[in-house]
């Protein structure tokens, strides 16, 4: 074998192999092959943060094969991605395959096209050790922070929690925004808007157009007085102004702007956008999708110009060169763009087509002429109110320019046309409405707006946005969901036909779609970290750390010095936090004292979520506990609401009549007359207890107000559902066939092992032997709860003094600081 080329993904390998000749063999590393050791921290703090790496267990076979191929090859080419992560993978490959880093060929390309691959092969370089060390510094720092902070959270708050340098800052943003929303008090005002018509010379009425009063009124009485005066007024055009205007296209996509636009226009999550963009890149359709640059190459600009002039005409073409705002932009050399501008649509899965179209349109628009507009402003005088006026605004596109392919606001029609009018022309009032309006609280983050905020603050880089947002959701700190609004009343005054009608409207307020909400545990962890590790969670500090990574990437700072400077400030805070009590860690919040008993009431967080506690357990008297109900929050819970929770469990009464249901195998489920029904609140919601280990969930009712009759209906429905669940059972065995969410399945009630039944099969035709055979071949049941989580390493970072600040001699370039993979 003459040449072995190693890339990151099989899809990329397949595409590249098409462009290289028979002298090249292309193989994939399947991403990172090494990471920090999982035994302990994996970092020698006393030895200048020397990392200990190990080949991932799932990559050992692949590494063995690559080593064999590397020995057979005359030359090895490392062709991983061009960002820091890619550089780190290339370096780890060189180390794992025992290649000489100093002379191993390294090639990069930001698009997978024949021309780009050919140029890369013609101009190879070696592994950039500065980029390697920048990625390594990030990986080591994040491991140190997580390894030392997480055990403190386990001890002081709850097991299973985690903290991270970027993830905790992202959670802080969401927690603080939620508290802003909760503390917000809406301001009420009355906005006036309506419709007028121009009156012609012969008294004919023209087309109606929209007008509004620029300022709002504070009270309904002010709005009423205004409408009364308006009803008596003669309306006329006071001033009419038309001005030409232009609208310029936006820059081509970066990683974050693509994530934001795909969220807004396509409804994609940040993770979904990156997965689809990765497929488009690896199949050679777009350039590299992790970039913070808005630059386009001269070749790309020339190609865009040719396609635009050919498809739309020369007047639509206008070449632009955009400059990246961030001075430290380094992840790639070009914005995200199509590799071939003449390709408007691509084959593939529907979402790939949609995302490609978005990228194609945005890039093409960036190289097209500005849209030309005619903006019209009409001021309208009121005879009874000399100081007052109404205003109408319109906009007409006179030359569409880049709007030919890309509409910025997503609307189908940018034109807001006004009828022809002239100064002094009389106007007819069609209708004028003064509606009560409520100011809006700060908007909660969705994934795209969180990415935008992180980018604006300088926190994270293109490769970190998606995994950060995914992590904070996976760890249970944040939930992404839709929430229904709450009904509210709004007053509305309508002037029409010289009369004013007043009515009260009902509307829904505060509805949310795909927004990020912090959980209760997020607030507790955030408050603890901000109080005790404020510098780590400080927005400016986190951005400063990112800037230092960039300095390392440029060779302007030694990675060990940067880590040493951080650790000498960070570790002493860890030692102080070790001495704090659970109460000091902010786990409990006092709500006051029970008015009846005088006992203190607290709200706390537990294994199954937040709960309230009555009493402190003094004098051998156990405290009373109650779980919070859905929708209740620790931060906002009041004493009165907490005391209501202690009304559960609540005895509803006795079953008025017996009820039974028989299953297909003859098993009978029943409840006897006189059985007590009790409403309770559990960790997974409210439920009814109707016998020993017999429960029915309470759905659609409040456990504090559900009646006996309503409870009877729920219990009977649960009994019937239990009977309907059994399809067959086999005498003398624990094997049953049950109805499940997706149809019948086989189960062994003793081992909890389940086996599938095909939709085309009749469960009644299955024999016991066939069922047992399928159960024997079925995978074991998945562990849940604590058993599902890996046992965290008990070993923690030694409480050593931070390494001395005296800088050590830099390692020679031939032996770079070892870098960890993400």
N, C-alpha and C positions, 0 to 999 in steps of 0.2 A: 504494500500500500504506500502510495506516495504522500498523500495529504489526508490528515484527519481533522475535520472541522467540528467543533463542539459548540452547540447552541443550547438555549435554555429549555425550549419546548419542542415536542414532537411535531406539532403543526408547523412551526417555523422551519424545522429541519426538512420537512417534506417540501416546503415551498422553495427553500434555498437550493436543495439538491437539483431542482429543475434547471437552475441557472449555472451551476458549476459543471465542468466536464467530467469525464470518466476518471480523471486523476484525483478526484476529491470524493471522500466518504464523509457523510454528514451524520452525526449522532447527537442525541439530546442528553443533557444532565438532569432533566426533569426538575428544574429549579435549583434551589440551594442544596448542596450535598453535605455541608458541615455546619455545625452550630456550636455554641458554647456548651460545655459538658453539663449534663443534667445532675451530676453528682455535686451537691453543694452549689455554691455560687458560680463555679467555673471560672473564677477570676482570682489571681493572686494579688491581693491588695498590697501586701508588704513588698512585692516585687514590681512596683511601678505598673500595676494593673495588668500584669501579664495574663492573657487569656489562655484557657485550656479548651481546645476544640476536639470534637469527635464527629466521625461520620455518622449521619443519621441512620438508624437501623433499617429504614425502608429504602435506603440508597446504597447499601453495601454491595448488593449484587450488581447494580449498575456501575458502581465505581470499579469493581473487579473487571467487568467487561471493558470499560474505558481504558483501564491500565493496560490490558492485553492489546487493545487496538493501538494505544499510544506507542507501545514498544515496537509494534510492527510498522508504524508509520515513519516516513522520512522526515515529516514536519507536522507539528500539531498547531492548529489555529484556534484560538479562543475567540468565539464570536457571540458572546453573551451581550445583553442589552448595554446601551451606551451610558446609562446613569450610574450612580454610585453602587446601587444594588448589583447591577450587572458587572461592574468592575470587581466587586467583592466576590461574586460567584466565579469570575475568571481566575482570581488569585487563589481561591480555595481549590479550584480544579488543578491549578498548577502545583499546589502543595500536595494535594491528595494523590495526584498522578505522578508525583516525584519529577516534575519538569523543572528545568532551570528558568526561573521567572525572568531573569535578565535577558534571555534571548528567545523566549517563547513568543511566537507571533500573536499579536492581539489585534483584532479588526472590529470596527464598529460601523454601523449604518443606521440611519434614522428612518429608512424605508426599505422594504424587501422587494426590490426591483432588480432586474438584471444589471442595469447601469450602476445602481448603488453598490451591489455586491461586487461587480467587476472593479470599480474604483477602490473599494475597501481592500480587496485582495492585492491590488497594485500598490497600495500605500499602507502596509501594516506598521504597527508600532508595538511597544511593549506595555505590560500592565502598568497603569498609572498608580504608583504606590500612595500618592497623596489622596486620591479618591478612595483607595482601599482603607487608608487610615481614618478618613472622615466617616466612612460607614462603620468602621470598627468602633470609633469613639462613641457614635450614637448607640450602637448595640450594647457596648459595655456599660455606658451610663444608664441606659434604660434597664439593664439587668440589675445593676447596683440599686437603683431606686426601687424597683419592684421587689427585689429580694429582701431589702431592709425594711421597706414600708409595709408590705403585705402581712408579715407575721405580727406586726404591731396591731394592724386592723383586726386580725383574727383574735388576738388576746383581749383587746380593749372594746371591740364592738361586736363582731360576729365572725365565725369561721367561714372560710371560703371566699372572703373578700379579696380584692386586689387593688393595687394603685399603680399608676404609671405616669411618667413625666408629661406626656402629651394627652393621654386619655383622661387623666384627672383634671387637667385644665379645660378640656372640652366639656366634661361633666360640670365643672364650676360655671361655665358660661350658661349652660342649660338651667342649672339650679338657680342662679341669680336672676335669669330672665323670668323664670316661673314665679319667683318672689316679687318681682316688679309687677307682674300681671296680677298677682293676688292682692298686692297693696294698692293697686290702681283704683281711683275713684272717678267714675265717668262724669264728665262735665256736660250739662244739658244746654242745647241751643236750638234755635228754630231757623232752618234754612228755607229760603224762599226761591222757588223756581216755577216756571210755567211755560205757556206758549202764547205767542202773538201772531197776528197776520198783518201784512201790509195792505193798506186800503188804496185802491187805484183812483185815478181821476174821476172815473164814473161811479165810484163807490163800490166797485167790485173788490172782493176779498182774495188775496193771494194765498200762496202756500204757507202753512203754519211753520214756525221755527221756534227753537228753544231759547229761553232767556233765563237769567238768574240775577238775584241781588248779590253782589260780591260779598258783603258782610252778613253775618248771621245775627239774629236777635237772641237775647239772653232769656226772655220770658215769653210766655204765651200771650200776655196782655200787650206787649210791644208788637208782636206779630199781628194780633187782632187789630190794633190801632192802625198799623201800616196797611193792612188789607182794606180796611174801611176807607182810608184816604185814597188808596189805589182805585177803589170802585168808583170814586167821584172824579178821578183824573182823566185828562185827555193825554194820550200817549203819542209821541212823535219821535222820529229819528233825530237825535241831537248831534251826533258826530258819526262819521263813517270813514274808517281808515283801512287801506289795503297795503300790505307790505310783502314784497317777495322774500322768500326764505329758502334755506337749503338744509337738508338732513344728510349727515355723513354716515357711512356704514361703520360697524364696529370692527375691531381687530379680529383676526382669525382666532380659533379656539386654543386656549391652554387647557391643561387638565381640569382646573377648577371651573373655568367658564363653560367647558363642555358639560361637566357634571351639573352645573346650575341650569343651563339651557335645556338639557335632556330631561331634567326634573320638571321644569316649567312647561315645556311643549310636548314632551312624550310621556311624562309621568313615571320616568325611570328612577329607581333608587340610585344612590352613588355607586354602590357595589355592582348593580346591574349594568350601569353605564360602562364601568371599567371592564367587566367581563366581556361585554359585546365589543367594545373598542379593541380589546386584546385579540379577539378572533379576527376582526377586520385587519388589524396590523399583521398578524401572523399569516394571513392569506394574501398579503401584499396589496391590500386595497387602500390603506391609509398609512401615514407616517407614524412614528413612535408616539404612543398615547400618554406618556408621563413626561410632561414638559411644562415649564413656567415661562417659556419664550413665546412672543407673538411674531417673531421674525419669519419671513419667507425667503427662501433662497432666490438668487437671481434667475435660476432655471425655472423655478416654480412661477415666479412673476411673469416671465416671458411666455410660459405655457398657458397661463391663465389669460393673458392678453390675447394670444392667438385664438383661444376658444371663444372668448367673449366677442371679439370682432367678427368671428365667423358665424356665431349663433345669433347675435343681437345687433351687430353693427358697431362701427368705430366710435360713435358718439357715446356708447355705453361703457367704453373702456377707460380706465384711469388707474394707472399703476401707483401703488402706495407701498411705502416701507414703514412698518410699525416698529416702535421701540418698546422693549419691555420696561415697565415701571421700576421693578425691583432691580437694584444695582447688582444684587448677588444672584440673579437668576443663573442657574448652572446645570439644571437637570438635562437639558438637551439644547440643540442648536436651532430647531425650527418649531413653529407652531404645529398643531395637528391639522393635517390637510390631506386631500386625496393624492394618491401617487400618480394618477392620470386624470387631469381635469376634463378630458373629453368623455369620460365615463360618468354619466349622470346617475345611473342606477346599477346596482350590483345584484347578482344572484345570491341566494342564501335565505336564511330564516328571516321572517318578517321584521323582527326588531333590528336585525343587522341592516336591512334595507332602510329602515326609518332613520337609524342613527347615521348611516352613511349619507343619506339625503341631507340631514341637518348639517353635517360637516361640509359637504360639497357646496350647499347654498351659502353657508357663512363664509367660506373661503372665497368663493367666486364673488360674493357681494363686496368683500374687502378690496377687490381690484376693479370695482365698477364705479361709474360716475355718481356723484351725489344726486339725491332726489331733489327736484325743484318744486317749491310750493308757493301758493298765494294765500297768505293769511289775512283774514278779514275780521275786524273788530267793530261792532256797532254799539254805540252808547245811546240809550233811550231816555228821554226826559219825561217827567211826570208833572202835570200842571199844578196839582195840589201840594206837591212837595218839591220845591225848587232845589233843595240840596241833595235830593235823592235821584238815583238813576238805576236803570236795569242795563244788563249787558248781554250781548250775544257774540259768540265767536265761531268762526268757521275756517276751514282749511281745505284747499283744493290742490291736488297734485297736478302740476302742469307738465312735469317730466318725471317719469317713474325711476329712472336711473337704476340703482342697485335694488330698489323695491321690486324690480322685475323678477328677481329670484329669491329675495329674502325680506320678509316682513318683520320688522323689529318687535312690534307689540303683539303679533300673532293674530290681529284682526284681519278680516278679509277685505275691508274697505277703509282706506285711510281718509277718504273725503268726508267732510262734514259741510255740506253745501248750504248756503243761505240764499234766499230769494233775492232778486234784484231790488235794491232800495236806493233812495237818495235822501240827502239831508232835508229835514222839514217834513218828510212824508208822514202822514197820519197812520197810526197802527191800531188794530183791533185786539182787545184782550179776549183770548179764548178761555184760558183758565190760569189761575195762579194758586199755587199750593205752598203753605207754610207747614212744614212737618218737623215734629220734635226729633232732634238728632242727638246721639250720644257719642261722645269722643271715645276713641278706641284705645285699649291698652297696648303696650308694646307687643309686637307680633312674636309669638313663640317661634322657635327655630324649627325649620324642616331641615332635611339633610343638606340640601343645596345652600341654604342661607347660612348654615353652620360652617360649611366649607368656605364660603365667601368671607365670613368673619375671621376664621382661622388664618386665611390667606392675608387678609388686610392687616392682621396683627403680627404677621410674620411667624406664626406658629405652625410648625410642620412644613412639609414639602409635598410636591405632587404625588410621590409614592406613598405618603402616609395618610392622606385624607380618608380614603375608603376604608383601610384596615382600622383606623382609629374609630370611625363612626360605627363600624361593625362590632368592634370590641366592646364599646360602652353599652351596646344593646345586648350582646351575648352575656356580659357579666351582670346584667340585671340592674344596672344603674339608670338606664333610660329605656322607655318604651315608645315605639312609633305606632300611632293609632289615630283613628278618627273619633271625634267626640261630638255628640249632638249638642246643639245650643240649648239655651233655656228660654222659655217664653217670657216676653215682657210686653208691656203696653206702651204705645206711642201715640201722642195726640197729633191730630192733623186738622188744619183749617183750609178749606177750599173755597176760593172766590170764583164764581162762574155765573154768568147771566145777571150780574149785579148783586148777587146774594152770597153770603158767607155761611157755609155749613161746617159744623164742628163735629168730629167723631174721634173715637178711641179705637186704634187699630191694635191687633195682636200680631206680634212678629217674633221670630226666633233670633236670639242673639248669642254670639260667641261660639258658633259652630266651627269645628276645626277638622282639617283633613290632612292626614299624613304628617302630623306635627310630632315633635320630640318632647316627651314629658318625663321629668325626673321622678324616680320612685322615692319612697320615704328613706330608704337606706342611702340613696345618693345624697340627700340633704345632710344626713348625719355624718357620713364619711367626708363630705366636702367641708363641713364646719370644723371637723376634727383636723383635717389636713391644713386648712387655711389658718387655723389658730396655732398649730404646732409646726407646720412646715410652710409658712406663708411665702417664703422666697421661692420654693420649688413651684408653687402654684401661681406665682405672680406672672401676669401676662407679659410684662416687659422682660422679665428674667428669662422666661421660656423662649421668647423671640431672640434674646441675646445669645442663648445657648445655640440656637439654630445658626445664628451669624458666625459663631465660633466654629461650628462644623464646616461652614463655608470657608473660613480662613484656613482650616486644616486641609481642605480639598485643594486650596491654592498653594499650599506649602508654606503659609505664613505663620503657622503655629504648630507646635509639637502636640500630638494627641495626648501624651501622658501628662504634659503640663496642664492642659485644659481640664482633664479629669481630676488631677490632683487639686487644682484650685476649687473645683466644685465640691469634692469629697471632704475637704477640710472644713467646709462650712456646713455641709449636710449631715455628716455622721454624728457630731455632737448633739444635734437636735434629735436624732434617733435615740441616743442614750438617755436624754431627758424624757422623751415620750415613753420609754420603757417603765419609768417610775410612776406614771399616771394611773389613777384608779379608773375603773369603768365609768363611774359617774362623771369624773373629770373629763373623760373622753367624749362626753356629750351624749351618752346613750339615753339618759333620762331627762325629761322636762317636767317640771312641777306645774300642775294645772290649778292648784289651790287645795282647799280642804272640803271634805264632804259636809254639806250643811247639817246633816242629821247626826253623824257620828263624830265629826271633827277630825277624822283620819285624813292624812294627806293623799292626794290623787296624782299619779304620774302617768305620762305616756312614754312608752319605751319601744325598742325594736327587739324582736326575738327571732328565733329560728324560722318561724312561719310568718313573720311580718310584724307590723306594729300592733301594740296592744296597750290597754290601760290597766293600771294597778291601783287598787284601793288598800291602803295600809302599808306599813313598812315591815311587818312581821315581828314586831316587838312583843315581849311577854308571851312567847310561844304561840302567838295567834297568827295563823297563816294569812297572808294577803289574799284578796280576791282579784281575779283577773278576768278580762273580757277583751276579745279581738275587736279591732276597728271594723266598721262596715265598709263595703265598696264605696269609693268616692270620698271617704273621710281621709284627711291628711294630718300627719303628726304636727306639722308646722302651724296649722290653722285650727286644730281641735280646741274647743272651749270646754270649760268645766261642766256646763249644763249638758252638752252633747255626750261627754264622757259618762256622766251619771246615768244617762238613758241606757247606755250599754250594759250596765249592771242589772238591768231588769231581765236580762237573759241569763240562764235558761228561764223560760216562761211556760208554765203549765196551762194548756189550752182547755183541757177537759177530757172526758172519756169518750171512746168510740161508741156512737149511739146504736150501731147494729154490727153484727159480724159480717165479714166480707172474705170471699175466697175466689181463687182463680186456679184452674188446673192446666198444667203444661202438657205438651204433646206426648211426653213419656209417662204421664200419669202423676207426676210430682205435683203436690198441692201447696199453694202459697196462700196464707190466710192471716186474718187478724180477728181476734175475738171481741165480742161486745164487752165494753167496760175497760178495754185497754187504754191507758193514759197516753195522751199525745203531748209531747213537749217540744217547744220551739227553742233551738239552740243556735249559737254562732260558732262555727269552726274555722280552722285555718284556711279552708277552701270555700268559705261562704256559709250562709245560713242553711239549716236543715231541720227536719222533724225526726224525733226519736219516737218509735212506736213499738218498742220491745227491746230485748237484749240483743245488741248488735244489729238492730234493724233500723235503717235510716232512709229518709226520702228528702231529696233536695228541695229547698223552698225557692221556686222560680216564679217571678212575676208578683211576689208579695213581700211586704215588709215583715220581718219576724217579730217586730214589736207591736204590730197591729193586726196580723193575720188572725182570722176568726176560726173557731172550731169547725164550722161547716166548710170553710175553704181548705182547712188542713185535711179534713176527711177526704175531699176530692183528690188532693195530692197523694195521700197514702194509698187510696184505692188504685190510682193510676200507676203508682210505683209497683204495687203488688201484681197488677195485670201485666206490666212491662216485664217483670221478673219471670212470669209464667210464659209469656210470648217468646222470651229469649231462648228457651230450650227447644231444640228441634228433635234431638234423639239422645238417649243415654243407653249405655251398655251395662246390663246387670252384672254386679260383682266386680266392676272396674271403676276407675276414676275418669274414664274416657267419656266425653260428651261432644255432641255437635250443637253449637250455639249460633244464634243469630247475632251478628256483629254490625258495626257501623257500615261496613262495606259488603255485607252478605254473610252467609253461613261459613263457619270455620270449625276446625277440630281443636279440642283442648283437653289437656290432662289436668284436672283440678288439683291434684296433689303436687305436681311439679311446676304448674303454671306455664308449661310449654304449649305453644299453639302451632297449628299447621293449616295450610291453605286448602281451600276447595275451589276448583275452577268454576266460573260462572256457568259454564255449559254442563256441569255435573249436577245430578240430583242427589242431595245429601242422603236421601233415604235408600239409595242404591249401594252406599258404602258399607263394607263389612267391618267388623271389629279388627280383623287382621290388617286390612288396608289402612285403617285409621292409625293403628299402632305403628305400622311401617312408616307412615308419613311423620308421625310424632318423633320417631327415632331419628329421622333424617333432618328434622327441623332444627334451626339454630336455637341455642338456649335463650330464655327470656332476657330482655335488656334490664340491666340494673337501674334502679331509680333512686332519687334522693341522695343521701350521703354515699351510698354504695357505688353510685355512678361516678362520683368525683374521684379523681386520683388523690391518693393520700399526699398532702403537701410535705415537702422535705422538712424534717424537724430541725435540721441543722440550719443555723443562722449565721450571719456574718459575725466574725469575732469582734468583740468590742476593743479593737486595737486603736492605738493612736493613729491618726491619719498619716500617710507617708509624708516625709519631710518635703518642704517646698523646693529644696535644692534640685534643679533640673539635672537629669542624667544625660550622659552623652547620647546623641541621636544614633539610632541603629543605621548601619550602612544600607544603601538603597537596594543592595542585592538580597538583604534579609529584612523585608518590611515588617513593620508592626503587624502582628497577626490580626485579621479582621473577622468579625463575627457576621454571620448571615442573619437576616431578619427572619 
